[in-house]
Amino acid sequence: MNIEIIKQDKDELELKIGNLTIAEILRVYLYKTGVEFAAWKREHPSKPLIFKVKSPNAKKSINEAIEAIQEDCEKIKVAIKK
């Protein structure tokens, strides 16, 4: 999966993401971390989507969301193995 940083400021980050499922999961978890804004758009189905995050510290918010996703995935993995 390719992720490319398009725009980076302290409080805003734009990414180009090739996977819609990953983008939507990230969006949901980002709102759980309390970001101001997290959304994606796609110009055309054949093009990658643009993901935008606004937060006092956008990179930190994304890292926290990714850690929460990983923790939940581990919980699911453990539950499935039982």
C-alpha positions, 0 to 999 in steps of 0.5 A: 500500500502506498501512502504519500504526503502531499502537504504537511503543516504543523496542524494540517496534513494531506496524504495520498492513499491508495486503499479506501478501506484503510482511509475510512478506518483511519478517519473513524479512529482519528475522530476518536482521538479528537481531531478537528477534521478528518476526511477523504475524497476521490476525484475518480475511482481510478485515482488514489484518494486524498486524505486530509487531517486538521488537528493541533498536531496532525502527525501525532494524531495520526500516530495515536490513531494507528496505535489504537487500530493496531491494539484493536486488531491485536484484540481481534486476533486474540479473540479469534484464536480462542 
